[in-house]
Amino acid sequence: MNILLFGIAKDIVGESVLTIEGELQPPKTVGELKNYIVQLHPKFGELSSLAIAVNSNYANDSMKVNDGDEIAIIPPVSGG
Amino acid sequence: MKIDIQIVSKIDTTIAYEKLSHPESGGVCVFIGSVRNVTQNEKVEALDFEAYEKMAIKEMETIANDALKKWKLNKVIMHHVVGKKQIEDPVVMVGASSAHRDACFEACRYLIDTLKERVPIWKKEFFENKTVWVSSHP
């Protein structure tokens, strides 16, 4: 599973894509994915907010994530 | 087309009227956001904007379509930059046109406020000795 990173998320991970592979129990929902990301990189827990986009739409925690989905971490936005 | 959404490397503010004018519109309202030289008493040297472009376009389309449902508008534009921008550069331009001014004033405010809340675009502030991703921390 590849996760697109933008803004501060890219700085925290040090890459523009985060790859999850070889996990016995890979995250199955957006909520599980958030927990996984915060455990892997605790600095995500310090942000004002942490959202996930699935197929370029904001996703709630109960939404399932599948291998073919385009997934992105959306740190606090600051356009305009 | 009623809606014009763009992510660009440079905003052309001179096209606002041409994009928004319409035979049935008696009013055009535009908001342009620009790079300010100071944040909380610290001197800002530049801003750098990054977007998740596919999603940013989709979110701006949703916002523009919601505005069309809320007000009777003839035209809506939402343009945002990506890349490094200097002091006084325009970075966002949103606008609406309508038969009477109330609708376009209210819609314009909605467009920029909702863009700032939802659209996946990030700005990094460059100060003399540091850089900061805006709003990232409480």
Backbone of each chain as ProteinMPNN parsed JSONL, in Angstrom:
{"seq_chain_A": "MNILLFGIAKDIVGESVLTIEGELQPPKTVGELKNYIVQLHPKFGELSSLAIAVNSNYANDSMKVNDGDEIAIIPPVSGG", "coords_chain_A": {"N_chain_A": [[0.85, -1.194, 0.0], [0.648, 2.119, -1.005], [1.115, 5.394, 0.166], [0.309, 8.696, -0.442], [2.127, 11.683, 0.224], [2.068, 14.994, 1.508], [3.065, 18.436, 2.002], [3.751, 19.082, 5.396], [3.65, 16.417, 6.059], [5.279, 15.094, 4.301], [7.74, 16.063, 5.107], [7.891, 14.952, 7.689], [8.011, 12.186, 7.233], [10.053, 12.064, 5.423], [10.026, 11.334, 2.827], [8.227, 11.281, -0.345], [6.327, 9.422, -0.666], [4.763, 6.973, 1.335], [5.339, 3.679, 2.033], [3.566, 0.798, 2.827], [4.304, -2.365, 3.657], [4.561, -5.953, 3.93], [3.355, -6.244, 6.384], [1.817, -8.192, 8.947], [-0.767, -7.769, 9.792], [-2.12, -5.637, 7.992], [-3.374, -2.21, 7.974], [-6.927, -1.925, 7.79], [-8.957, -0.149, 7.709], [-9.645, 3.411, 7.482], [-9.395, 4.567, 10.016], [-7.78, 2.667, 11.351], [-5.542, 2.909, 9.781], [-4.734, 5.529, 10.349], [-3.981, 5.232, 13.058], [-1.867, 3.461, 12.732], [-0.066, 5.017, 11.259], [0.503, 7.078, 13.066], [1.721, 5.626, 15.105], [3.981, 4.735, 13.792], [5.232, 7.107, 13.048], [5.45, 9.238, 15.376], [5.272, 12.039, 15.343], [3.118, 12.767, 13.766], [1.013, 12.695, 15.49], [1.18, 15.079, 16.803], [0.171, 17.058, 15.242], [-2.247, 19.636, 14.284], [-4.467, 18.537, 13.081], [-5.415, 15.481, 11.434], [-6.06, 14.113, 8.461], [-7.369, 11.696, 6.128], [-7.329, 10.952, 2.711], [-9.19, 9.056, 0.442], [-9.031, 7.864, -2.735], [-8.988, 10.503, -3.644], [-10.951, 11.797, -2.107], [-12.13, 13.165, 0.987], [-12.031, 10.955, 3.741], [-13.936, 9.109, 6.153], [-13.278, 7.639, 9.447], [-14.259, 5.023, 9.509], [-14.218, 4.071, 6.981], [-13.328, 1.567, 4.578], [-10.068, 0.539, 3.484], [-8.529, -0.323, 0.443], [-6.224, -2.256, -1.52], [-5.934, -1.224, -4.173], [-6.667, 1.412, -3.931], [-6.199, 4.982, -4.144], [-4.408, 6.551, -1.796], [-4.011, 9.19, 0.523], [-2.25, 11.197, 2.873], [-3.594, 13.871, 4.599], [-2.43, 16.551, 5.94], [-2.983, 19.434, 8.203], [-4.671, 21.834, 6.275], [-3.677, 24.769, 4.393], [-4.248, 26.625, 2.405], [-4.825, 29.522, 0.268]], "CA_chain_A": [[0.0, 0.0, 0.0], [1.409, 3.367, -1.098], [0.354, 6.535, 0.669], [0.878, 9.961, -0.916], [2.42, 12.611, 1.319], [2.167, 16.399, 1.093], [3.336, 19.423, 3.05], [4.549, 18.653, 6.546], [3.684, 14.943, 6.097], [6.469, 14.725, 3.528], [8.907, 16.363, 5.956], [7.927, 14.021, 8.822], [8.429, 10.852, 6.766], [11.316, 12.197, 4.69], [9.792, 10.81, 1.463], [6.936, 11.776, -0.826], [5.384, 8.294, -0.61], [4.994, 6.037, 2.432], [4.932, 2.344, 1.583], [3.299, -0.18, 3.883], [4.359, -3.72, 3.082], [5.064, -7.001, 4.805], [2.678, -6.266, 7.686], [0.934, -9.35, 9.117], [-2.134, -7.24, 9.829], [-2.122, -4.267, 7.464], [-4.597, -1.471, 8.322], [-8.053, -2.226, 6.887], [-9.848, 1.02, 7.637], [-8.969, 4.703, 7.606], [-9.049, 4.744, 11.432], [-6.616, 1.811, 11.631], [-4.402, 3.485, 9.059], [-4.271, 6.693, 11.124], [-3.258, 4.728, 14.232], [-0.621, 2.869, 12.242], [0.832, 6.115, 10.86], [0.947, 7.813, 14.273], [2.668, 4.755, 15.81], [5.22, 4.683, 13.017], [5.829, 8.451, 13.088], [4.655, 9.924, 16.421], [5.072, 13.472, 15.079], [1.777, 12.983, 13.207], [0.102, 12.906, 16.616], [1.33, 16.449, 17.311], [-0.43, 18.017, 14.297], [-3.577, 20.163, 14.652], [-5.462, 17.585, 12.584], [-4.843, 14.487, 10.519], [-7.136, 13.535, 7.652], [-6.949, 10.759, 5.085], [-8.155, 10.966, 1.501], [-9.227, 7.816, -0.331], [-9.42, 8.204, -4.106], [-9.081, 11.962, -3.654], [-12.061, 12.336, -1.315], [-11.958, 13.008, 2.429], [-12.623, 9.685, 4.165], [-14.093, 8.992, 7.606], [-12.461, 6.577, 10.046], [-14.799, 3.672, 9.311], [-14.112, 3.647, 5.579], [-12.357, 0.505, 4.301], [-9.041, 0.861, 2.481], [-8.167, -1.484, -0.375], [-4.907, -2.136, -2.157], [-5.924, -0.408, -5.39], [-7.096, 2.793, -3.669], [-5.198, 6.047, -4.016], [-4.558, 7.025, -0.424], [-3.115, 10.319, 0.82], [-2.345, 11.838, 4.182], [-3.905, 15.291, 4.441], [-2.17, 17.336, 7.162], [-3.819, 20.645, 8.21], [-4.521, 22.576, 5.017], [-3.386, 26.195, 4.624], [-4.286, 27.348, 1.134], [-5.382, 30.87, 0.298]], "C_chain_A": [[0.887, 1.247, 0.0], [0.537, 4.54, -0.675], [1.054, 7.816, 0.242], [1.03, 10.935, 0.249], [2.586, 14.025, 0.767], [2.532, 17.255, 2.302], [4.177, 18.841, 4.164], [4.627, 17.126, 6.631], [4.93, 14.431, 5.37], [7.733, 14.964, 4.357], [9.028, 15.35, 7.095], [8.478, 12.67, 8.378], [9.785, 10.918, 6.05], [11.248, 11.637, 3.276], [8.484, 11.428, 0.965], [5.882, 10.67, -0.906], [5.772, 7.409, 0.563], [4.482, 4.672, 1.985], [4.738, 1.433, 2.791], [3.345, -1.553, 3.236], [4.901, -4.693, 4.113], [4.44, -7.021, 6.197], [1.794, -7.502, 7.767], [-0.52, -8.9, 9.131], [-2.126, -5.796, 9.322], [-3.429, -3.552, 7.824], [-5.699, -1.698, 7.28], [-9.014, -1.062, 6.752], [-9.008, 2.286, 7.777], [-8.529, 4.944, 9.053], [-7.819, 3.924, 11.804], [-5.358, 2.37, 10.97], [-3.837, 4.69, 9.81], [-3.464, 6.231, 12.336], [-1.89, 4.184, 13.834], [0.398, 3.978, 11.934], [1.383, 6.849, 12.081], [1.94, 6.964, 15.078], [4.027, 4.754, 15.123], [5.978, 6.014, 13.102], [5.042, 9.288, 14.097], [4.445, 11.413, 16.172], [3.721, 13.769, 14.429], [0.758, 13.251, 14.315], [0.158, 14.325, 17.166], [0.654, 17.483, 16.403], [-1.807, 18.479, 14.769], [-4.695, 19.248, 14.18], [-4.759, 16.613, 11.648], [-5.999, 13.85, 9.757], [-6.526, 12.605, 6.614], [-7.896, 10.943, 3.9], [-8.046, 9.598, 0.837], [-9.797, 8.156, -1.7], [-9.804, 9.682, -4.23], [-10.388, 12.529, -3.087], [-11.722, 12.18, 0.163], [-12.688, 11.756, 2.883], [-12.799, 9.667, 5.681], [-13.438, 7.705, 8.113], [-12.969, 5.167, 9.751], [-14.624, 3.174, 7.876], [-13.019, 2.603, 5.382], [-11.309, 1.008, 3.297], [-8.63, -0.421, 1.77], [-6.865, -1.198, -1.111], [-4.879, -1.195, -3.364], [-6.28, 1.052, -5.165], [-5.923, 3.759, -3.719], [-5.42, 6.705, -2.654], [-3.559, 8.157, -0.184], [-3.334, 10.782, 2.253], [-2.562, 13.331, 3.937], [-3.619, 15.996, 5.783], [-2.973, 18.628, 7.103], [-3.577, 21.497, 6.971], [-4.32, 24.07, 5.314], [-3.307, 26.96, 3.308], [-4.851, 28.752, 1.325], [-4.369, 31.899, 0.773]], "O_chain_A": [[1.748, 1.42, 0.862], [-0.613, 4.668, -1.094], [2.237, 8.011, 0.521], [0.182, 11.003, 1.138], [3.166, 14.226, -0.3], [2.338, 16.863, 3.453], [5.191, 18.188, 3.916], [5.571, 16.593, 7.214], [5.548, 13.452, 5.789], [8.675, 14.172, 4.314], [10.135, 14.931, 7.435], [9.313, 12.079, 9.064], [10.558, 9.961, 6.067], [12.269, 11.482, 2.607], [7.73, 12.02, 1.738], [4.709, 10.93, -1.175], [6.951, 7.123, 0.772], [3.319, 4.535, 1.604], [5.61, 1.31, 3.651], [2.527, -1.869, 2.372], [5.606, -4.308, 5.046], [4.923, -7.721, 7.087], [1.102, -7.842, 6.807], [-1.393, -9.555, 8.563], [-2.126, -4.852, 10.111], [-4.47, -4.194, 7.965], [-5.456, -1.669, 6.073], [-9.791, -0.992, 5.8], [-7.832, 2.24, 8.138], [-7.438, 5.457, 9.299], [-6.921, 4.416, 12.487], [-4.262, 2.309, 11.527], [-2.621, 4.86, 9.9], [-2.392, 6.769, 12.614], [-0.89, 4.419, 14.513], [1.568, 3.882, 12.304], [2.563, 7.197, 12.133], [2.882, 7.497, 15.663], [5.074, 4.77, 15.77], [7.204, 6.038, 13.213], [4.083, 9.967, 13.73], [3.522, 11.999, 16.737], [3.225, 14.892, 14.524], [-0.235, 13.948, 14.103], [-0.729, 14.73, 17.918], [0.574, 18.658, 16.76], [-2.458, 17.796, 15.56], [-5.754, 19.186, 14.805], [-3.669, 16.88, 11.143], [-6.817, 13.136, 10.337], [-5.348, 12.705, 6.268], [-9.108, 11.074, 4.072], [-6.953, 9.052, 0.689], [-10.91, 8.672, -1.81], [-10.812, 10.038, -4.842], [-10.868, 13.579, -3.514], [-11.105, 11.192, 0.56], [-13.822, 11.509, 2.472], [-11.934, 10.143, 6.416], [-13.093, 6.812, 7.338], [-12.185, 4.218, 9.744], [-14.854, 1.999, 7.589], [-11.926, 2.721, 5.936], [-11.612, 1.787, 2.393], [-8.411, -1.459, 2.395], [-6.469, -0.046, -1.293], [-3.914, -0.455, -3.554], [-6.208, 1.854, -6.096], [-4.795, 3.401, -3.379], [-6.455, 7.319, -2.394], [-2.412, 8.093, -0.627], [-4.45, 10.761, 2.771], [-1.829, 13.968, 3.181], [-4.483, 16.028, 6.66], [-3.589, 18.916, 6.077], [-2.439, 21.84, 6.65], [-4.744, 24.566, 6.358], [-2.442, 27.813, 3.11], [-5.298, 29.114, 2.414], [-4.686, 33.086, 0.854]]}, "seq_chain_B": "MKIDIQIVSKIDTTIAYEKLSHPESGGVCVFIGSVRNVTQNEKVEALDFEAYEKMAIKEMETIANDALKKWKLNKVIMHHVVGKKQIEDPVVMVGASSAHRDACFEACRYLIDTLKERVPIWKKEFFENKTVWVSSHP", "coords_chain_B": {"N_chain_B": [[-19.302, 27.695, -20.004], [-20.061, 27.721, -16.609], [-18.391, 27.58, -14.459], [-15.012, 28.123, -13.547], [-12.133, 26.61, -12.814], [-8.864, 26.548, -11.601], [-5.479, 25.457, -11.135], [-2.495, 27.029, -10.944], [0.772, 28.265, -12.021], [1.141, 30.926, -11.937], [-0.904, 33.634, -11.094], [-3.163, 35.423, -13.07], [-4.397, 38.379, -12.587], [-5.655, 40.155, -14.196], [-7.501, 38.939, -15.805], [-9.823, 38.562, -14.474], [-12.276, 40.023, -14.755], [-13.026, 39.496, -17.376], [-13.403, 36.737, -17.187], [-15.565, 36.617, -15.493], [-17.618, 38.308, -16.292], [-20.942, 38.681, -17.605], [-23.871, 38.59, -19.592], [-26.225, 38.655, -18.072], [-25.438, 39.5, -15.631], [-25.218, 41.959, -13.135], [-23.398, 42.573, -11.324], [-20.083, 42.016, -10.147], [-17.938, 40.231, -8.071], [-14.804, 39.953, -6.558], [-12.244, 38.215, -4.857], [-8.899, 38.572, -4.005], [-6.117, 36.961, -2.81], [-2.956, 37.624, -1.316], [0.684, 37.613, -0.956], [1.821, 38.43, 2.161], [4.063, 40.561, 3.999], [4.614, 39.998, 6.634], [4.129, 37.916, 9.525], [2.596, 37.493, 12.543], [4.302, 39.454, 13.744], [6.726, 38.685, 12.689], [9.124, 38.851, 10.121], [8.266, 37.945, 6.912], [9.682, 36.257, 4.171], [9.056, 34.867, 1.833], [6.56, 32.691, 0.312], [5.76, 29.24, -0.096], [3.818, 27.192, -2.08], [2.092, 24.106, -2.069], [0.22, 21.543, -3.656], [-2.23, 18.931, -3.557], [-3.043, 18.127, -6.378], [-5.083, 16.856, -7.951], [-7.105, 16.267, -6.099], [-7.491, 18.785, -5.028], [-8.573, 20.249, -7.158], [-10.952, 18.831, -7.459], [-12.191, 19.326, -4.978], [-12.461, 22.111, -5.116], [-14.238, 22.281, -7.247], [-16.483, 21.132, -6.068], [-17.023, 23.038, -4.074], [-17.552, 25.313, -5.645], [-19.81, 24.412, -7.055], [-21.553, 24.044, -4.908], [-21.856, 26.705, -4.162], [-23.223, 27.643, -6.382], [-25.635, 26.409, -5.947], [-26.487, 27.62, -3.612], [-26.69, 30.376, -4.13], [-27.954, 32.584, -6.697], [-26.064, 32.532, -9.281], [-24.134, 33.648, -12.083], [-21.562, 33.209, -13.028], [-18.589, 31.59, -11.806], [-15.34, 31.734, -10.449], [-12.339, 30.054, -9.452], [-9.121, 30.27, -8.688], [-5.902, 29.067, -7.939], [-2.519, 29.277, -6.806], [0.525, 27.305, -7.236], [3.834, 26.664, -6.008], [6.787, 28.751, -5.421], [6.344, 31.93, -3.994], [6.623, 35.485, -4.022], [6.695, 38.465, -1.913], [3.743, 40.364, -2.122], [2.884, 39.016, -4.403], [0.044, 37.667, -6.139], [-1.873, 34.965, -4.834], [-4.19, 33.547, -4.64], [-7.324, 33.626, -6.286], [-10.645, 34.254, -6.234], [-14.035, 34.417, -7.35], [-17.325, 35.726, -8.17], [-20.216, 36.239, -10.227], [-23.331, 37.952, -10.531], [-26.867, 38.77, -10.873], [-27.586, 40.793, -9.069], [-25.852, 42.62, -6.432], [-25.737, 41.489, -3.791], [-25.763, 38.644, -3.844], [-23.351, 37.96, -5.164], [-21.395, 39.102, -3.497], [-21.788, 37.642, -1.082], [-21.383, 35.027, -1.986], [-18.716, 35.124, -2.822], [-17.301, 35.45, -0.447], [-17.967, 33.026, 0.766], [-16.703, 31.257, -1.019], [-13.898, 31.754, -0.674], [-13.591, 31.357, 2.099], [-14.372, 28.672, 2.435], [-12.629, 27.371, 0.741], [-10.233, 27.781, 2.149], [-10.703, 26.207, 4.361], [-10.973, 23.54, 3.422], [-9.665, 22.757, 0.992], [-7.051, 20.799, -0.332], [-4.291, 22.203, -0.081], [-1.135, 23.484, 0.709], [0.825, 25.798, 2.578], [4.101, 27.002, 2.956], [5.893, 29.033, 5.088], [8.551, 31.238, 4.624], [10.934, 32.442, 6.716], [13.533, 34.627, 8.003], [15.386, 32.913, 9.309], [14.223, 30.396, 9.402], [11.775, 27.893, 8.337], [8.248, 27.372, 8.089], [5.466, 25.207, 8.093], [2.334, 26.362, 7.55], [-0.246, 26.537, 9.992], [0.095, 23.904, 10.821], [0.584, 22.983, 13.399], [-1.011, 23.04, 16.677]], "CA_chain_B": [[-19.075, 27.077, -18.683], [-20.324, 28.622, -15.488], [-17.345, 27.458, -13.431], [-13.635, 28.054, -14.056], [-11.267, 26.202, -11.692], [-7.494, 26.36, -12.095], [-4.28, 25.53, -10.306], [-1.566, 27.638, -11.905], [2.033, 28.704, -11.422], [1.063, 32.382, -11.774], [-2.28, 34.106, -11.258], [-3.326, 36.624, -13.879], [-5.56, 39.065, -12.019], [-6.305, 40.996, -15.21], [-8.549, 38.209, -16.531], [-10.971, 38.336, -13.59], [-13.529, 40.566, -15.29], [-13.362, 38.744, -18.592], [-13.891, 35.417, -16.781], [-16.786, 36.683, -14.675], [-18.693, 39.135, -16.854], [-22.022, 37.871, -18.172], [-24.946, 39.529, -19.958], [-27.278, 38.762, -17.046], [-24.839, 39.923, -14.361], [-25.069, 43.385, -12.868], [-22.363, 42.741, -10.303], [-18.972, 41.056, -10.112], [-17.18, 40.378, -6.832], [-13.566, 39.163, -6.647], [-11.289, 38.278, -3.749], [-7.536, 38.165, -4.353], [-5.227, 36.822, -1.656], [-1.584, 37.884, -1.753], [1.73, 37.308, 0.037], [2.043, 39.547, 3.092], [5.472, 40.519, 4.417], [4.797, 39.773, 8.07], [3.203, 37.051, 10.247], [2.809, 37.599, 13.992], [5.47, 40.316, 13.995], [7.966, 38.177, 12.102], [9.253, 39.224, 8.72], [8.16, 36.828, 5.966], [10.434, 36.548, 2.94], [8.371, 34.253, 0.683], [5.696, 31.545, 0.62], [5.807, 28.181, -1.108], [2.538, 26.467, -2.054], [2.067, 22.754, -2.631], [-1.173, 21.076, -3.732], [-2.616, 17.61, -4.046], [-3.791, 18.837, -7.419], [-6.296, 16.157, -8.375], [-8.126, 16.44, -5.069], [-7.75, 20.226, -4.867], [-9.514, 20.617, -8.228], [-12.245, 18.217, -7.138], [-12.78, 20.061, -3.842], [-12.88, 23.447, -5.572], [-15.454, 22.093, -8.048], [-17.585, 20.926, -5.122], [-17.321, 24.325, -3.428], [-18.175, 26.182, -6.654], [-21.168, 23.908, -7.312], [-22.371, 24.37, -3.727], [-22.171, 28.143, -4.249], [-24.272, 27.802, -7.411], [-26.92, 25.981, -5.357], [-26.876, 28.537, -2.536], [-26.999, 31.7, -4.67], [-28.197, 32.607, -8.142], [-24.83, 33.086, -9.843], [-23.937, 33.369, -13.513], [-20.195, 32.72, -13.24], [-17.756, 31.409, -10.604], [-13.949, 31.337, -10.715], [-11.456, 29.761, -8.307], [-7.758, 30.031, -9.183], [-4.915, 29.029, -6.854], [-1.152, 29.024, -7.299], [1.493, 26.421, -6.583], [5.203, 27.131, -6.21], [7.296, 29.77, -4.5], [5.8, 33.252, -4.312], [7.279, 36.592, -3.326], [5.822, 39.469, -1.295], [2.777, 41.046, -3.021], [2.373, 38.16, -5.485], [-1.273, 37.088, -5.886], [-1.778, 33.51, -4.659], [-5.515, 32.956, -4.835], [-8.319, 34.562, -6.83], [-11.973, 33.642, -6.362], [-15.014, 35.444, -7.649], [-18.64, 35.308, -8.659], [-21.025, 37.33, -10.765], [-24.765, 37.701, -10.354], [-27.715, 39.874, -11.317], [-27.492, 41.864, -8.063], [-24.574, 42.49, -5.724], [-25.739, 40.695, -2.555], [-25.433, 37.24, -4.108], [-21.925, 37.746, -5.48], [-20.603, 39.382, -2.285], [-21.898, 36.51, -0.146], [-20.77, 33.843, -2.599], [-17.268, 35.312, -2.864], [-16.85, 35.17, 0.923], [-18.103, 31.573, 0.944], [-15.689, 30.572, -1.839], [-12.555, 31.827, -0.088], [-13.591, 30.752, 3.435], [-14.462, 27.218, 2.329], [-11.344, 26.94, 0.159], [-9.211, 27.742, 3.199], [-11.022, 25.113, 5.286], [-11.064, 22.179, 2.887], [-8.929, 22.389, -0.232], [-5.731, 20.301, 0.057], [-3.165, 23.036, -0.514], [-0.338, 23.794, 1.902], [1.818, 26.851, 2.356], [5.256, 27.066, 3.839], [6.399, 30.401, 5.222], [10.013, 31.393, 4.732], [11.407, 33.565, 7.523], [14.97, 34.819, 7.816], [16.202, 31.782, 9.783], [13.465, 29.142, 9.528], [10.576, 27.737, 7.508], [7.149, 26.809, 8.885], [4.224, 24.852, 7.398], [1.316, 27.157, 8.233], [-1.382, 25.852, 10.651], [0.292, 22.47, 11.041], [0.548, 22.658, 14.833], [-1.958, 23.869, 17.42]], "C_chain_B": [[-19.286, 28.105, -17.569], [-19.155, 28.691, -14.52], [-15.975, 27.378, -14.091], [-12.705, 27.807, -12.866], [-9.872, 25.987, -12.243], [-6.488, 26.328, -10.962], [-3.161, 25.925, -11.257], [-0.261, 28.021, -11.217], [2.032, 30.224, -11.219], [-0.38, 32.82, -12.005], [-2.283, 35.391, -12.074], [-4.583, 37.339, -13.393], [-6.308, 39.877, -13.078], [-7.431, 40.266, -15.948], [-9.819, 38.036, -15.704], [-12.28, 38.805, -14.229], [-14.013, 39.795, -16.517], [-13.948, 37.361, -18.249], [-15.281, 35.497, -16.138], [-17.923, 37.485, -15.314], [-19.69, 38.249, -17.596], [-23.173, 38.815, -18.478], [-26.018, 39.702, -18.884], [-26.738, 39.216, -15.699], [-24.754, 41.437, -14.267], [-24.006, 43.655, -11.836], [-21.331, 41.637, -10.371], [-18.21, 41.298, -8.818], [-15.986, 39.43, -6.876], [-12.789, 39.314, -5.35], [-9.938, 37.786, -4.253], [-6.723, 38.108, -3.067], [-3.792, 36.973, -2.137], [-0.593, 37.616, -0.625], [2.023, 38.567, 0.858], [3.453, 39.423, 3.676], [5.689, 40.254, 5.896], [3.743, 38.799, 8.599], [3.563, 37.118, 11.719], [4.139, 38.288, 14.318], [6.789, 39.778, 13.461], [7.974, 38.454, 10.611], [9.222, 37.981, 7.827], [8.898, 37.198, 4.68], [9.745, 36.006, 1.688], [7.428, 33.17, 1.194], [5.87, 30.517, -0.486], [4.54, 27.338, -0.974], [2.669, 25.111, -2.732], [0.618, 22.287, -2.635], [-1.219, 19.597, -4.071], [-3.6, 17.944, -5.172], [-5.112, 18.182, -7.794], [-7.429, 16.398, -7.373], [-8.485, 17.915, -4.884], [-8.746, 20.712, -5.925], [-10.91, 20.095, -7.904], [-12.94, 18.976, -5.998], [-13.25, 21.45, -4.278], [-14.134, 23.347, -6.443], [-16.675, 21.905, -7.141], [-18.009, 22.248, -4.493], [-18.044, 25.257, -4.414], [-19.608, 25.728, -6.944], [-22.092, 24.159, -6.124], [-22.772, 25.842, -3.752], [-23.275, 28.389, -5.276], [-25.642, 27.382, -6.88], [-27.419, 26.997, -4.336], [-27.317, 29.905, -3.064], [-27.249, 31.601, -6.168], [-27.014, 33.321, -8.793], [-24.749, 32.754, -11.325], [-22.553, 32.8, -13.809], [-19.486, 32.587, -11.891], [-16.337, 31.085, -11.063], [-13.241, 31.025, -9.398], [-10.097, 29.404, -8.895], [-6.815, 30.033, -7.987], [-3.542, 28.708, -7.419], [-0.515, 27.82, -6.605], [2.881, 26.999, -6.878], [5.57, 28.265, -5.269], [6.866, 31.161, -4.942], [6.431, 34.317, -3.422], [6.237, 37.574, -2.778], [5.035, 40.226, -2.394], [2.318, 40.209, -4.205], [0.95, 37.712, -5.147], [-1.163, 35.567, -5.785], [-3.121, 32.804, -4.816], [-6.448, 34.032, -5.371], [-9.633, 33.798, -6.966], [-12.964, 34.759, -6.662], [-16.305, 34.869, -8.173], [-19.32, 36.516, -9.293], [-22.493, 36.941, -10.722], [-25.551, 38.932, -10.793], [-27.58, 41.067, -10.378], [-26.339, 41.585, -7.107], [-24.599, 41.585, -4.497], [-25.253, 39.269, -2.792], [-23.936, 37.07, -4.369], [-21.019, 38.095, -4.307], [-20.611, 38.168, -1.354], [-21.201, 35.278, -0.706], [-19.241, 33.942, -2.566], [-16.657, 34.981, -1.503], [-16.887, 33.655, 1.184], [-16.991, 30.829, 0.197], [-14.329, 30.601, -1.153], [-12.532, 31.156, 1.295], [-13.584, 29.233, 3.348], [-13.201, 26.648, 1.697], [-10.304, 26.793, 1.266], [-9.434, 26.6, 4.181], [-10.726, 23.736, 4.711], [-10.084, 21.795, 1.783], [-7.484, 21.987, 0.13], [-4.584, 21.038, -0.637], [-2.452, 23.46, 0.769], [0.634, 24.903, 1.599], [2.887, 26.82, 3.429], [5.73, 28.512, 3.859], [7.912, 30.374, 5.359], [10.311, 32.647, 5.541], [12.923, 33.663, 7.33], [15.759, 33.55, 8.168], [15.458, 30.46, 9.881], [12.352, 29.086, 8.485], [9.514, 27.031, 8.342], [5.994, 26.441, 7.953], [3.078, 25.48, 8.179], [0.199, 26.254, 8.768], [-1.124, 24.397, 11.005], [0.196, 22.082, 12.511], [-0.412, 23.578, 15.583], [-1.258, 25.076, 18.082]], "O_chain_B": [[-18.746, 29.21, -17.608], [-18.941, 29.7, -13.849], [-15.792, 26.657, -15.072], [-12.515, 28.682, -12.021], [-9.71, 25.309, -13.258], [-6.607, 27.051, -9.973], [-2.908, 25.244, -12.251], [-0.192, 28.094, -9.99], [2.818, 30.749, -10.431], [-1.004, 32.427, -12.991], [-1.517, 36.318, -11.81], [-5.698, 36.954, -13.744], [-7.466, 40.244, -12.877], [-8.227, 40.899, -16.641], [-10.786, 37.434, -16.172], [-13.27, 38.073, -14.241], [-15.195, 39.49, -16.679], [-14.859, 36.876, -18.92], [-16.071, 34.558, -16.232], [-19.077, 37.347, -14.906], [-19.33, 37.207, -18.143], [-23.431, 39.744, -17.712], [-26.644, 40.757, -18.789], [-27.49, 39.31, -14.728], [-24.286, 42.109, -15.186], [-23.728, 44.806, -11.5], [-21.655, 40.475, -10.619], [-17.872, 42.437, -8.499], [-16.134, 38.249, -7.19], [-12.686, 40.414, -4.806], [-9.842, 36.716, -4.854], [-6.65, 39.087, -2.324], [-3.443, 36.514, -3.224], [-0.988, 37.416, 0.524], [2.413, 39.608, 0.33], [3.972, 38.318, 3.83], [6.826, 40.28, 6.368], [2.589, 38.846, 8.171], [4.698, 36.835, 12.102], [4.97, 37.767, 15.062], [7.849, 40.339, 13.738], [6.959, 38.31, 9.93], [10.049, 37.081, 7.97], [8.757, 38.308, 4.167], [9.834, 36.603, 0.615], [7.488, 32.779, 2.36], [6.095, 30.858, -1.647], [4.228, 26.835, 0.106], [3.262, 24.977, -3.803], [-0.135, 22.602, -1.714], [-0.357, 19.079, -4.781], [-4.809, 18.033, -4.96], [-6.132, 18.855, -7.939], [-8.561, 16.695, -7.756], [-9.638, 18.253, -4.617], [-9.65, 21.491, -5.624], [-11.908, 20.801, -8.048], [-14.142, 19.233, -6.062], [-14.313, 21.909, -3.859], [-14.996, 24.224, -6.39], [-17.751, 22.442, -7.405], [-19.199, 22.545, -4.391], [-19.025, 25.908, -4.055], [-20.512, 26.555, -7.064], [-23.274, 24.452, -6.305], [-23.902, 26.186, -3.403], [-24.149, 29.231, -5.073], [-26.672, 27.913, -7.295], [-28.623, 27.215, -4.206], [-28.221, 30.523, -2.502], [-26.81, 30.656, -6.822], [-26.967, 34.55, -8.849], [-25.234, 31.712, -11.767], [-22.39, 32.004, -14.734], [-19.737, 33.354, -10.961], [-16.145, 30.262, -11.959], [-13.508, 31.647, -8.37], [-9.942, 28.358, -9.525], [-6.913, 30.899, -7.118], [-3.417, 27.96, -8.389], [-0.955, 27.384, -5.541], [3.077, 27.719, -7.857], [4.771, 28.683, -4.432], [7.003, 31.526, -6.11], [6.728, 34.089, -2.249], [5.06, 37.517, -3.134], [5.579, 40.65, -3.413], [1.441, 40.645, -4.951], [0.667, 37.406, -3.988], [-0.44, 34.946, -6.563], [-3.174, 31.605, -5.093], [-6.377, 35.193, -4.969], [-9.725, 32.825, -7.713], [-12.754, 35.908, -6.273], [-16.385, 33.705, -8.564], [-19.038, 37.662, -8.942], [-22.853, 35.771, -10.856], [-24.981, 39.992, -11.051], [-27.473, 42.21, -10.823], [-25.897, 40.443, -6.983], [-23.583, 40.966, -4.181], [-24.433, 38.75, -2.036], [-23.321, 36.137, -3.853], [-19.98, 37.461, -4.125], [-19.558, 37.725, -0.895], [-20.507, 34.569, 0.023], [-18.557, 32.95, -2.311], [-15.624, 34.316, -1.421], [-15.953, 33.087, 1.75], [-16.409, 29.882, 0.727], [-13.67, 29.565, -1.061], [-11.569, 30.466, 1.629], [-12.87, 28.573, 4.103], [-12.753, 25.564, 2.071], [-9.58, 25.798, 1.316], [-8.483, 26.081, 4.765], [-10.272, 22.851, 5.436], [-9.716, 20.627, 1.659], [-6.781, 22.734, 0.81], [-4.004, 20.571, -1.617], [-3.089, 23.754, 1.781], [1.207, 24.962, 0.511], [2.621, 26.641, 4.618], [5.94, 29.134, 2.818], [8.471, 29.582, 6.118], [9.993, 33.762, 5.127], [13.516, 32.881, 6.587], [16.671, 33.153, 7.443], [16.01, 29.488, 10.397], [12.028, 30.084, 7.841], [9.83, 26.199, 9.193], [5.581, 27.251, 7.123], [2.876, 25.157, 9.349], [-0.244, 25.328, 8.088], [-2.044, 23.71, 11.45], [-0.227, 20.972, 12.834], [-0.614, 24.73, 15.201], [-1.91, 25.879, 18.748]]}, "name": "protein", "num_of_chains": 2, "seq": "MNILLFGIAKDIVGESVLTIEGELQPPKTVGELKNYIVQLHPKFGELSSLAIAVNSNYANDSMKVNDGDEIAIIPPVSGGMKIDIQIVSKIDTTIAYEKLSHPESGGVCVFIGSVRNVTQNEKVEALDFEAYEKMAIKEMETIANDALKKWKLNKVIMHHVVGKKQIEDPVVMVGASSAHRDACFEACRYLIDTLKERVPIWKKEFFENKTVWVSSHP"}
